[in-house]
């Protein structure tokens, strides 16, 4: 299944849904990740401030992977305009 994401809030919802679809508690996922339940709760609540490595490991444990996909040229934002927002 594909999950197109544009915001960290969307990623938050997907991470929680993936864990729940596996019928895992935050504590169980934490054991597999090597972190405590509180850390899993923080990752799910605020993935935008979580390291890429932790997000990638968590997603892999849920049987998924992260993929970047090129936008069709008509949907791509203007690179010059967006460069200043970083």
PDB file of N, CA, C and O in Angstrom, chain B, residues numbered from 101:
ATOM      1  N   UNK B 101       0.837  -1.177   0.000  1.00  0.00           N
ATOM      2  CA  UNK B 101       0.000   0.000   0.000  1.00  0.00           C
ATOM      3  C   UNK B 101       0.883   1.242   0.000  1.00  0.00           C
ATOM      4  O   UNK B 101       1.961   1.245   0.594  1.00  0.00           O
ATOM      5  N   UNK B 102       0.422   2.294  -0.668  1.00  0.00           N
ATOM      6  CA  UNK B 102       1.166   3.553  -0.748  1.00  0.00           C
ATOM      7  C   UNK B 102       0.551   4.577   0.195  1.00  0.00           C
ATOM      8  O   UNK B 102      -0.665   4.622   0.382  1.00  0.00           O
ATOM      9  N   UNK B 103       1.409   5.394   0.780  1.00  0.00           N
ATOM     10  CA  UNK B 103       0.974   6.452   1.680  1.00  0.00           C
ATOM     11  C   UNK B 103       1.644   7.762   1.259  1.00  0.00           C
ATOM     12  O   UNK B 103       2.694   8.102   1.805  1.00  0.00           O
ATOM     13  N   UNK B 104       1.076   8.503   0.312  1.00  0.00           N
ATOM     14  CA  UNK B 104       1.684   9.779  -0.066  1.00  0.00           C
ATOM     15  C   UNK B 104       1.629  10.748   1.125  1.00  0.00           C
ATOM     16  O   UNK B 104       0.567  10.979   1.702  1.00  0.00           O
ATOM     17  N   UNK B 105       2.773  11.297   1.473  1.00  0.00           N
ATOM     18  CA  UNK B 105       2.868  12.176   2.638  1.00  0.00           C
ATOM     19  C   UNK B 105       3.432  13.526   2.239  1.00  0.00           C
ATOM     20  O   UNK B 105       4.358  13.612   1.433  1.00  0.00           O
ATOM     21  N   UNK B 106       2.872  14.567   2.807  1.00  0.00           N
ATOM     22  CA  UNK B 106       3.392  15.910   2.578  1.00  0.00           C
ATOM     23  C   UNK B 106       3.698  16.636   3.876  1.00  0.00           C
ATOM     24  O   UNK B 106       4.382  17.660   3.857  1.00  0.00           O
ATOM     25  N   UNK B 107       3.210  16.132   5.002  1.00  0.00           N
ATOM     26  CA  UNK B 107       3.439  16.804   6.283  1.00  0.00           C
ATOM     27  C   UNK B 107       3.833  15.791   7.350  1.00  0.00           C
ATOM     28  O   UNK B 107       3.574  14.595   7.219  1.00  0.00           O
ATOM     29  N   UNK B 108       4.457  16.289   8.398  1.00  0.00           N
ATOM     30  CA  UNK B 108       4.818  15.399   9.505  1.00  0.00           C
ATOM     31  C   UNK B 108       3.570  14.906  10.238  1.00  0.00           C
ATOM     32  O   UNK B 108       3.589  13.824  10.824  1.00  0.00           O
ATOM     33  N   UNK B 109       2.488  15.685  10.211  1.00  0.00           N
ATOM     34  CA  UNK B 109       1.242  15.236  10.834  1.00  0.00           C
ATOM     35  C   UNK B 109       0.686  14.013  10.110  1.00  0.00           C
ATOM     36  O   UNK B 109       0.152  13.101  10.741  1.00  0.00           O
ATOM     37  N   UNK B 110       0.812  13.998   8.790  1.00  0.00           N
ATOM     38  CA  UNK B 110       0.371  12.828   8.027  1.00  0.00           C
ATOM     39  C   UNK B 110       1.234  11.622   8.371  1.00  0.00           C
ATOM     40  O   UNK B 110       0.721  10.515   8.530  1.00  0.00           O
ATOM     41  N   UNK B 111       2.543  11.833   8.487  1.00  0.00           N
ATOM     42  CA  UNK B 111       3.443  10.740   8.862  1.00  0.00           C
ATOM     43  C   UNK B 111       3.095  10.223  10.245  1.00  0.00           C
ATOM     44  O   UNK B 111       3.135   9.016  10.481  1.00  0.00           O
ATOM     45  N   UNK B 112       2.759  11.107  11.152  1.00  0.00           N
ATOM     46  CA  UNK B 112       2.364  10.713  12.500  1.00  0.00           C
ATOM     47  C   UNK B 112       1.193   9.731  12.459  1.00  0.00           C
ATOM     48  O   UNK B 112       1.229   8.684  13.105  1.00  0.00           O
ATOM     49  N   UNK B 113       0.169  10.074  11.705  1.00  0.00           N
ATOM     50  CA  UNK B 113      -1.015   9.211  11.601  1.00  0.00           C
ATOM     51  C   UNK B 113      -0.673   7.869  10.968  1.00  0.00           C
ATOM     52  O   UNK B 113      -1.184   6.833  11.396  1.00  0.00           O
ATOM     53  N   UNK B 114       0.185   7.878   9.953  1.00  0.00           N
ATOM     54  CA  UNK B 114       0.562   6.634   9.275  1.00  0.00           C
ATOM     55  C   UNK B 114       1.381   5.742  10.200  1.00  0.00           C
ATOM     56  O   UNK B 114       1.151   4.533  10.247  1.00  0.00           O
ATOM     57  N   UNK B 115       2.325   6.311  10.933  1.00  0.00           N
ATOM     58  CA  UNK B 115       3.142   5.501  11.845  1.00  0.00           C
ATOM     59  C   UNK B 115       2.270   4.803  12.883  1.00  0.00           C
ATOM     60  O   UNK B 115       2.447   3.616  13.155  1.00  0.00           O
ATOM     61  N   UNK B 116       1.341   5.537  13.452  1.00  0.00           N
ATOM     62  CA  UNK B 116       0.441   4.948  14.445  1.00  0.00           C
ATOM     63  C   UNK B 116      -0.432   3.862  13.812  1.00  0.00           C
ATOM     64  O   UNK B 116      -0.622   2.797  14.398  1.00  0.00           O
ATOM     65  N   UNK B 117      -0.961   4.132  12.620  1.00  0.00           N
ATOM     66  CA  UNK B 117      -1.816   3.156  11.934  1.00  0.00           C
ATOM     67  C   UNK B 117      -1.045   1.890  11.578  1.00  0.00           C
ATOM     68  O   UNK B 117      -1.579   0.787  11.694  1.00  0.00           O
ATOM     69  N   UNK B 118       0.209   2.039  11.145  1.00  0.00           N
ATOM     70  CA  UNK B 118       1.018   0.859  10.821  1.00  0.00           C
ATOM     71  C   UNK B 118       1.225  -0.009  12.057  1.00  0.00           C
ATOM     72  O   UNK B 118       1.089  -1.231  11.998  1.00  0.00           O
ATOM     73  N   UNK B 119       1.554   0.633  13.172  1.00  0.00           N
ATOM     74  CA  UNK B 119       1.766  -0.128  14.414  1.00  0.00           C
ATOM     75  C   UNK B 119       0.479  -0.833  14.830  1.00  0.00           C
ATOM     76  O   UNK B 119       0.500  -2.011  15.187  1.00  0.00           O
ATOM     77  N   UNK B 120      -0.627  -0.121  14.784  1.00  0.00           N
ATOM     78  CA  UNK B 120      -1.899  -0.708  15.192  1.00  0.00           C
ATOM     79  C   UNK B 120      -2.332  -1.827  14.251  1.00  0.00           C
ATOM     80  O   UNK B 120      -2.950  -2.797  14.690  1.00  0.00           O
ATOM     81  N   UNK B 121      -2.014  -1.703  12.964  1.00  0.00           N
ATOM     82  CA  UNK B 121      -2.373  -2.766  12.019  1.00  0.00           C
ATOM     83  C   UNK B 121      -1.607  -4.050  12.318  1.00  0.00           C
ATOM     84  O   UNK B 121      -2.057  -5.144  11.978  1.00  0.00           O
ATOM     85  N   UNK B 122      -0.458  -3.909  12.950  1.00  0.00           N
ATOM     86  CA  UNK B 122       0.336  -5.073  13.381  1.00  0.00           C
ATOM     87  C   UNK B 122      -0.068  -5.543  14.773  1.00  0.00           C
ATOM     88  O   UNK B 122       0.516  -6.482  15.315  1.00  0.00           O
ATOM     89  N   UNK B 123      -1.061  -4.890  15.341  1.00  0.00           N
ATOM     90  CA  UNK B 123      -1.563  -5.192  16.682  1.00  0.00           C
ATOM     91  C   UNK B 123      -0.434  -5.173  17.711  1.00  0.00           C
ATOM     92  O   UNK B 123      -0.324  -6.055  18.562  1.00  0.00           O
ATOM     93  N   UNK B 124       0.397  -4.141  17.602  1.00  0.00           N
ATOM     94  CA  UNK B 124       1.513  -3.967  18.528  1.00  0.00           C
ATOM     95  C   UNK B 124       1.243  -2.770  19.424  1.00  0.00           C
ATOM     96  O   UNK B 124       0.676  -1.767  18.990  1.00  0.00           O
ATOM     97  N   UNK B 125       1.654  -2.888  20.671  1.00  0.00           N
ATOM     98  CA  UNK B 125       1.614  -1.742  21.562  1.00  0.00           C
ATOM     99  C   UNK B 125       2.865  -0.904  21.334  1.00  0.00           C
ATOM    100  O   UNK B 125       3.820  -1.351  20.698  1.00  0.00           O
ATOM    101  N   UNK B 126       2.846   0.301  21.854  1.00  0.00           N
ATOM    102  CA  UNK B 126       4.046   1.135  21.772  1.00  0.00           C
ATOM    103  C   UNK B 126       5.206   0.473  22.513  1.00  0.00           C
ATOM    104  O   UNK B 126       6.353   0.563  22.076  1.00  0.00           O
ATOM    105  N   UNK B 127       4.913  -0.186  23.622  1.00  0.00           N
ATOM    106  CA  UNK B 127       5.967  -0.868  24.389  1.00  0.00           C
ATOM    107  C   UNK B 127       6.583  -2.010  23.582  1.00  0.00           C
ATOM    108  O   UNK B 127       7.802  -2.186  23.585  1.00  0.00           O
ATOM    109  N   UNK B 128       5.750  -2.781  22.897  1.00  0.00           N
ATOM    110  CA  UNK B 128       6.269  -3.886  22.076  1.00  0.00           C
ATOM    111  C   UNK B 128       7.136  -3.363  20.934  1.00  0.00           C
ATOM    112  O   UNK B 128       8.201  -3.911  20.651  1.00  0.00           O
ATOM    113  N   UNK B 129       6.677  -2.314  20.292  1.00  0.00           N
ATOM    114  CA  UNK B 129       7.471  -1.725  19.214  1.00  0.00           C
ATOM    115  C   UNK B 129       8.772  -1.159  19.771  1.00  0.00           C
ATOM    116  O   UNK B 129       9.830  -1.298  19.156  1.00  0.00           O
ATOM    117  N   UNK B 130       8.692  -0.529  20.922  1.00  0.00           N
ATOM    118  CA  UNK B 130       9.891   0.003  21.558  1.00  0.00           C
ATOM    119  C   UNK B 130      10.915  -1.077  21.846  1.00  0.00           C
ATOM    120  O   UNK B 130      12.111  -0.870  21.641  1.00  0.00           O
ATOM    121  N   UNK B 131      10.460  -2.226  22.317  1.00  0.00           N
ATOM    122  CA  UNK B 131      11.372  -3.350  22.571  1.00  0.00           C
ATOM    123  C   UNK B 131      12.101  -3.749  21.293  1.00  0.00           C
ATOM    124  O   UNK B 131      13.301  -4.021  21.317  1.00  0.00           O
ATOM    125  N   UNK B 132      11.384  -3.782  20.194  1.00  0.00           N
ATOM    126  CA  UNK B 132      12.005  -4.170  18.913  1.00  0.00           C
ATOM    127  C   UNK B 132      12.940  -3.092  18.376  1.00  0.00           C
ATOM    128  O   UNK B 132      13.921  -3.393  17.697  1.00  0.00           O
ATOM    129  N   UNK B 133      12.630  -1.831  18.686  1.00  0.00           N
ATOM    130  CA  UNK B 133      13.479  -0.721  18.246  1.00  0.00           C
ATOM    131  C   UNK B 133      14.661  -0.475  19.181  1.00  0.00           C
ATOM    132  O   UNK B 133      15.641   0.169  18.808  1.00  0.00           O
ATOM    133  N   UNK B 134      14.552  -1.001  20.406  1.00  0.00           N
ATOM    134  CA  UNK B 134      15.591  -0.748  21.396  1.00  0.00           C
ATOM    135  C   UNK B 134      15.398   0.566  22.132  1.00  0.00           C
ATOM    136  O   UNK B 134      16.358   1.165  22.617  1.00  0.00           O
ATOM    137  N   UNK B 135      14.143   1.014  22.211  1.00  0.00           N
ATOM    138  CA  UNK B 135      13.809   2.238  22.943  1.00  0.00           C
ATOM    139  C   UNK B 135      12.626   1.936  23.858  1.00  0.00           C
ATOM    140  O   UNK B 135      12.012   0.874  23.756  1.00  0.00           O
ATOM    141  N   UNK B 136      12.309   2.870  24.747  1.00  0.00           N
ATOM    142  CA  UNK B 136      11.174   2.630  25.640  1.00  0.00           C
ATOM    143  C   UNK B 136       9.857   3.109  25.015  1.00  0.00           C
ATOM    144  O   UNK B 136       9.848   3.749  23.964  1.00  0.00           O
ATOM    145  N   UNK B 137       8.762   2.786  25.682  1.00  0.00           N
ATOM    146  CA  UNK B 137       7.428   3.129  25.184  1.00  0.00           C
ATOM    147  C   UNK B 137       7.270   4.633  25.022  1.00  0.00           C
ATOM    148  O   UNK B 137       6.656   5.098  24.062  1.00  0.00           O
ATOM    149  N   UNK B 138       7.823   5.389  25.957  1.00  0.00           N
ATOM    150  CA  UNK B 138       7.697   6.845  25.908  1.00  0.00           C
ATOM    151  C   UNK B 138       8.337   7.408  24.634  1.00  0.00           C
ATOM    152  O   UNK B 138       7.811   8.345  24.032  1.00  0.00           O
ATOM    153  N   UNK B 139       9.469   6.835  24.228  1.00  0.00           N
ATOM    154  CA  UNK B 139      10.143   7.293  23.002  1.00  0.00           C
ATOM    155  C   UNK B 139       9.288   6.986  21.776  1.00  0.00           C
ATOM    156  O   UNK B 139       9.194   7.814  20.869  1.00  0.00           O
ATOM    157  N   UNK B 140       8.664   5.810  21.735  1.00  0.00           N
ATOM    158  CA  UNK B 140       7.782   5.473  20.607  1.00  0.00           C
ATOM    159  C   UNK B 140       6.620   6.462  20.551  1.00  0.00           C
ATOM    160  O   UNK B 140       6.240   6.910  19.469  1.00  0.00           O
ATOM    161  N   UNK B 141       6.059   6.802  21.700  1.00  0.00           N
ATOM    162  CA  UNK B 141       4.962   7.774  21.740  1.00  0.00           C
ATOM    163  C   UNK B 141       5.415   9.116  21.180  1.00  0.00           C
ATOM    164  O   UNK B 141       4.672   9.760  20.440  1.00  0.00           O
ATOM    165  N   UNK B 142       6.628   9.544  21.526  1.00  0.00           N
ATOM    166  CA  UNK B 142       7.148  10.821  21.014  1.00  0.00           C
ATOM    167  C   UNK B 142       7.392  10.754  19.507  1.00  0.00           C
ATOM    168  O   UNK B 142       7.115  11.714  18.788  1.00  0.00           O
ATOM    169  N   UNK B 143       7.911   9.620  19.031  1.00  0.00           N
ATOM    170  CA  UNK B 143       8.132   9.460  17.587  1.00  0.00           C
ATOM    171  C   UNK B 143       6.804   9.557  16.847  1.00  0.00           C
ATOM    172  O   UNK B 143       6.697  10.258  15.841  1.00  0.00           O
ATOM    173  N   UNK B 144       5.800   8.855  17.345  1.00  0.00           N
ATOM    174  CA  UNK B 144       4.490   8.886  16.690  1.00  0.00           C
ATOM    175  C   UNK B 144       3.866  10.278  16.746  1.00  0.00           C
ATOM    176  O   UNK B 144       3.214  10.705  15.794  1.00  0.00           O
ATOM    177  N   UNK B 145       4.062  10.977  17.844  1.00  0.00           N
ATOM    178  CA  UNK B 145       3.456  12.300  18.009  1.00  0.00           C
ATOM    179  C   UNK B 145       4.173  13.383  17.212  1.00  0.00           C
ATOM    180  O   UNK B 145       3.542  14.322  16.727  1.00  0.00           O
ATOM    181  N   UNK B 146       5.489  13.254  17.078  1.00  0.00           N
ATOM    182  CA  UNK B 146       6.276  14.314  16.433  1.00  0.00           C
ATOM    183  C   UNK B 146       7.376  13.729  15.552  1.00  0.00           C
ATOM    184  O   UNK B 146       8.558  13.900  15.852  1.00  0.00           O
ATOM    185  N   UNK B 147       7.009  13.046  14.475  1.00  0.00           N
ATOM    186  CA  UNK B 147       8.040  12.447  13.627  1.00  0.00           C
ATOM    187  C   UNK B 147       8.924  13.478  12.934  1.00  0.00           C
ATOM    188  O   UNK B 147      10.022  13.149  12.485  1.00  0.00           O
ATOM    189  N   UNK B 148       8.460  14.707  12.843  1.00  0.00           N
ATOM    190  CA  UNK B 148       9.243  15.752  12.191  1.00  0.00           C
ATOM    191  C   UNK B 148      10.508  16.125  12.931  1.00  0.00           C
ATOM    192  O   UNK B 148      11.412  16.722  12.347  1.00  0.00           O
ATOM    193  N   UNK B 149      10.591  15.783  14.213  1.00  0.00           N
ATOM    194  CA  UNK B 149      11.793  16.076  15.002  1.00  0.00           C
ATOM    195  C   UNK B 149      12.528  14.793  15.379  1.00  0.00           C
ATOM    196  O   UNK B 149      13.362  14.786  16.285  1.00  0.00           O
ATOM    197  N   UNK B 150      12.212  13.716  14.678  1.00  0.00           N
ATOM    198  CA  UNK B 150      12.836  12.413  14.902  1.00  0.00           C
ATOM    199  C   UNK B 150      13.863  12.169  13.805  1.00  0.00           C
ATOM    200  O   UNK B 150      13.665  12.584  12.663  1.00  0.00           O
ATOM    201  N   UNK B 151      14.954  11.501  14.145  1.00  0.00           N
ATOM    202  CA  UNK B 151      15.990  11.252  13.139  1.00  0.00           C
ATOM    203  C   UNK B 151      15.448  10.370  12.012  1.00  0.00           C
ATOM    204  O   UNK B 151      14.574   9.526  12.213  1.00  0.00           O
ATOM    205  N   UNK B 152      15.995  10.598  10.841  1.00  0.00           N
ATOM    206  CA  UNK B 152      15.625   9.781   9.686  1.00  0.00           C
ATOM    207  C   UNK B 152      15.898   8.310   9.977  1.00  0.00           C
ATOM    208  O   UNK B 152      15.098   7.447   9.617  1.00  0.00           O
ATOM    209  N   UNK B 153      17.029   8.020  10.629  1.00  0.00           N
ATOM    210  CA  UNK B 153      17.383   6.629  10.920  1.00  0.00           C
ATOM    211  C   UNK B 153      16.322   5.946  11.777  1.00  0.00           C
ATOM    212  O   UNK B 153      15.954   4.802  11.512  1.00  0.00           O
ATOM    213  N   UNK B 154      15.827   6.642  12.806  1.00  0.00           N
ATOM    214  CA  UNK B 154      14.798   6.023  13.652  1.00  0.00           C
ATOM    215  C   UNK B 154      13.496   5.823  12.888  1.00  0.00           C
ATOM    216  O   UNK B 154      12.856   4.779  13.014  1.00  0.00           O
ATOM    217  N   UNK B 155      13.103   6.812  12.100  1.00  0.00           N
ATOM    218  CA  UNK B 155      11.880   6.660  11.296  1.00  0.00           C
ATOM    219  C   UNK B 155      12.038   5.492  10.329  1.00  0.00           C
ATOM    220  O   UNK B 155      11.131   4.671  10.188  1.00  0.00           O
ATOM    221  N   UNK B 156      13.172   5.418   9.673  1.00  0.00           N
ATOM    222  CA  UNK B 156      13.425   4.350   8.708  1.00  0.00           C
ATOM    223  C   UNK B 156      13.388   2.979   9.375  1.00  0.00           C
ATOM    224  O   UNK B 156      12.794   2.047   8.834  1.00  0.00           O
ATOM    225  N   UNK B 157      14.014   2.846  10.540  1.00  0.00           N
ATOM    226  CA  UNK B 157      14.002   1.567  11.262  1.00  0.00           C
ATOM    227  C   UNK B 157      12.593   1.194  11.695  1.00  0.00           C
ATOM    228  O   UNK B 157      12.186   0.039  11.568  1.00  0.00           O
ATOM    229  N   UNK B 158      11.850   2.167  12.204  1.00  0.00           N
ATOM    230  CA  UNK B 158      10.487   1.906  12.654  1.00  0.00           C
ATOM    231  C   UNK B 158       9.624   1.448  11.478  1.00  0.00           C
ATOM    232  O   UNK B 158       8.883   0.471  11.588  1.00  0.00           O
ATOM    233  N   UNK B 159       9.723   2.148  10.367  1.00  0.00           N
ATOM    234  CA  UNK B 159       8.947   1.791   9.177  1.00  0.00           C
ATOM    235  C   UNK B 159       9.320   0.386   8.699  1.00  0.00           C
ATOM    236  O   UNK B 159       8.442  -0.393   8.329  1.00  0.00           O
ATOM    237  N   UNK B 160      10.607   0.060   8.706  1.00  0.00           N
ATOM    238  CA  UNK B 160      11.052  -1.272   8.279  1.00  0.00           C
ATOM    239  C   UNK B 160      10.496  -2.356   9.198  1.00  0.00           C
ATOM    240  O   UNK B 160      10.107  -3.426   8.729  1.00  0.00           O
ATOM    241  N   UNK B 161      10.456  -2.087  10.501  1.00  0.00           N
ATOM    242  CA  UNK B 161       9.886  -3.065  11.432  1.00  0.00           C
ATOM    243  C   UNK B 161       8.402  -3.308  11.166  1.00  0.00           C
ATOM    244  O   UNK B 161       7.863  -4.356  11.522  1.00  0.00           O
ATOM    245  N   UNK B 162       7.754  -2.337  10.543  1.00  0.00           N
ATOM    246  CA  UNK B 162       6.341  -2.473  10.204  1.00  0.00           C
ATOM    247  C   UNK B 162       6.149  -3.078   8.816  1.00  0.00           C
ATOM    248  O   UNK B 162       5.028  -3.153   8.314  1.00  0.00           O
ATOM    249  N   UNK B 163       7.261  -3.512   8.193  1.00  0.00           N
ATOM    250  CA  UNK B 163       7.167  -4.158   6.887  1.00  0.00           C
ATOM    251  C   UNK B 163       7.039  -3.199   5.720  1.00  0.00           C
ATOM    252  O   UNK B 163       6.526  -3.570   4.664  1.00  0.00           O
ATOM    253  N   UNK B 164       7.500  -1.969   5.898  1.00  0.00           N
ATOM    254  CA  UNK B 164       7.431  -0.960   4.847  1.00  0.00           C
ATOM    255  C   UNK B 164       8.808  -0.337   4.642  1.00  0.00           C
ATOM    256  O   UNK B 164       9.752  -0.635   5.374  1.00  0.00           O
ATOM    257  N   UNK B 165       8.910   0.525   3.643  1.00  0.00           N
ATOM    258  CA  UNK B 165      10.143   1.270   3.412  1.00  0.00           C
ATOM    259  C   UNK B 165       9.773   2.667   2.942  1.00  0.00           C
ATOM    260  O   UNK B 165       8.667   2.905   2.456  1.00  0.00           O
ATOM    261  N   UNK B 166      10.704   3.572   3.093  1.00  0.00           N
ATOM    262  CA  UNK B 166      10.504   4.948   2.647  1.00  0.00           C
ATOM    263  C   UNK B 166      10.986   5.078   1.209  1.00  0.00           C
ATOM    264  O   UNK B 166      12.055   4.575   0.861  1.00  0.00           O
ATOM    265  N   UNK B 167      10.208   5.747   0.381  1.00  0.00           N
ATOM    266  CA  UNK B 167      10.540   5.908  -1.033  1.00  0.00           C
ATOM    267  C   UNK B 167      10.256   7.356  -1.432  1.00  0.00           C
ATOM    268  O   UNK B 167       9.205   7.904  -1.099  1.00  0.00           O
ATOM    269  N   UNK B 168      11.195   7.965  -2.144  1.00  0.00           N
ATOM    270  CA  UNK B 168      10.955   9.280  -2.738  1.00  0.00           C
ATOM    271  C   UNK B 168      10.488   9.068  -4.166  1.00  0.00           C
ATOM    272  O   UNK B 168      11.030   8.235  -4.893  1.00  0.00           O
ATOM    273  N   UNK B 169       9.491   9.819  -4.555  1.00  0.00           N
ATOM    274  CA  UNK B 169       8.921   9.657  -5.885  1.00  0.00           C
ATOM    275  C   UNK B 169       8.876  11.017  -6.571  1.00  0.00           C
ATOM    276  O   UNK B 169       8.429  11.999  -5.979  1.00  0.00           O
ATOM    277  N   UNK B 170       9.333  11.075  -7.802  1.00  0.00           N
ATOM    278  CA  UNK B 170       9.297  12.324  -8.556  1.00  0.00           C
ATOM    279  C   UNK B 170       7.856  12.726  -8.834  1.00  0.00           C
ATOM    280  O   UNK B 170       7.019  11.893  -9.181  1.00  0.00           O
ATOM    281  N   UNK B 171       7.584  14.012  -8.676  1.00  0.00           N
ATOM    282  CA  UNK B 171       6.266  14.542  -9.012  1.00  0.00           C
ATOM    283  C   UNK B 171       6.176  14.761 -10.515  1.00  0.00           C
ATOM    284  O   UNK B 171       7.181  15.073 -11.154  1.00  0.00           O
ATOM    285  N   UNK B 172       4.995  14.605 -11.084  1.00  0.00           N
ATOM    286  CA  UNK B 172       4.843  15.009 -12.483  1.00  0.00           C
ATOM    287  C   UNK B 172       5.207  16.492 -12.588  1.00  0.00           C
ATOM    288  O   UNK B 172       4.949  17.250 -11.653  1.00  0.00           O
ATOM    289  N   UNK B 173       5.788  16.910 -13.683  1.00  0.00           N
ATOM    290  CA  UNK B 173       6.281  18.289 -13.794  1.00  0.00           C
ATOM    291  C   UNK B 173       5.195  19.326 -13.531  1.00  0.00           C
ATOM    292  O   UNK B 173       5.501  20.414 -13.042  1.00  0.00           O
ATOM    293  N   UNK B 174       3.960  19.026 -13.836  1.00  0.00           N
ATOM    294  CA  UNK B 174       2.876  19.985 -13.588  1.00  0.00           C
ATOM    295  C   UNK B 174       2.575  20.138 -12.099  1.00  0.00           C
ATOM    296  O   UNK B 174       2.016  21.156 -11.691  1.00  0.00           O
ATOM    297  N   UNK B 175       2.937  19.142 -11.275  1.00  0.00           N
ATOM    298  CA  UNK B 175       2.692  19.195  -9.836  1.00  0.00           C
ATOM    299  C   UNK B 175       3.902  19.672  -9.050  1.00  0.00           C
ATOM    300  O   UNK B 175       3.785  19.984  -7.865  1.00  0.00           O
ATOM    301  N   UNK B 176       5.054  19.732  -9.688  1.00  0.00           N
ATOM    302  CA  UNK B 176       6.283  20.085  -8.983  1.00  0.00           C
ATOM    303  C   UNK B 176       6.277  21.564  -8.621  1.00  0.00           C
ATOM    304  O   UNK B 176       5.944  22.407  -9.454  1.00  0.00           O
ATOM    305  N   UNK B 177       6.648  21.886  -7.369  1.00  0.00           N
ATOM    306  CA  UNK B 177       6.719  23.298  -6.978  1.00  0.00           C
ATOM    307  C   UNK B 177       7.865  23.992  -7.694  1.00  0.00           C
ATOM    308  O   UNK B 177       8.814  23.345  -8.137  1.00  0.00           O
ATOM    309  N   UNK B 178       7.776  25.289  -7.804  1.00  0.00           N
ATOM    310  CA  UNK B 178       8.831  26.094  -8.416  1.00  0.00           C
ATOM    311  C   UNK B 178      10.068  26.036  -7.529  1.00  0.00           C
ATOM    312  O   UNK B 178      10.031  26.490  -6.386  1.00  0.00           O
ATOM    313  N   UNK B 179      11.159  25.483  -8.042  1.00  0.00           N
ATOM    314  CA  UNK B 179      12.374  25.282  -7.250  1.00  0.00           C
ATOM    315  C   UNK B 179      12.938  26.593  -6.741  1.00  0.00           C
ATOM    316  O   UNK B 179      13.411  26.642  -5.605  1.00  0.00           O
ATOM    317  N   UNK B 180      12.910  27.661  -7.531  1.00  0.00           N
ATOM    318  CA  UNK B 180      13.450  28.944  -7.088  1.00  0.00           C
ATOM    319  C   UNK B 180      12.649  29.514  -5.929  1.00  0.00           C
ATOM    320  O   UNK B 180      13.218  30.063  -4.985  1.00  0.00           O
ATOM    321  N   UNK B 181      11.351  29.387  -5.999  1.00  0.00           N
ATOM    322  CA  UNK B 181      10.495  29.903  -4.938  1.00  0.00           C
ATOM    323  C   UNK B 181      10.712  29.144  -3.641  1.00  0.00           C
ATOM    324  O   UNK B 181      10.815  29.759  -2.580  1.00  0.00           O
ATOM    325  N   UNK B 182      10.786  27.808  -3.703  1.00  0.00           N
ATOM    326  CA  UNK B 182      10.899  26.995  -2.503  1.00  0.00           C
ATOM    327  C   UNK B 182      12.292  26.996  -1.901  1.00  0.00           C
ATOM    328  O   UNK B 182      12.437  26.687  -0.718  1.00  0.00           O
ATOM    329  N   UNK B 183      13.303  27.324  -2.652  1.00  0.00           N
ATOM    330  CA  UNK B 183      14.675  27.293  -2.141  1.00  0.00           C
ATOM    331  C   UNK B 183      14.853  28.253  -0.974  1.00  0.00           C
ATOM    332  O   UNK B 183      15.640  27.974  -0.070  1.00  0.00           O
ATOM    333  N   UNK B 184      14.149  29.369  -0.971  1.00  0.00           N
ATOM    334  CA  UNK B 184      14.311  30.345   0.108  1.00  0.00           C
ATOM    335  C   UNK B 184      13.568  29.940   1.373  1.00  0.00           C
ATOM    336  O   UNK B 184      13.839  30.483   2.443  1.00  0.00           O
ATOM    337  N   UNK B 185      12.645  29.007   1.274  1.00  0.00           N
ATOM    338  CA  UNK B 185      11.878  28.609   2.460  1.00  0.00           C
ATOM    339  C   UNK B 185      12.616  27.600   3.328  1.00  0.00           C
ATOM    340  O   UNK B 185      12.145  27.266   4.415  1.00  0.00           O
ATOM    341  N   UNK B 186      13.755  27.111   2.873  1.00  0.00           N
ATOM    342  CA  UNK B 186      14.524  26.156   3.658  1.00  0.00           C
ATOM    343  C   UNK B 186      15.326  26.926   4.639  1.00  0.00           C
ATOM    344  O   UNK B 186      16.068  26.339   5.427  1.00  0.00           O
TER     345      UNK B 186
END
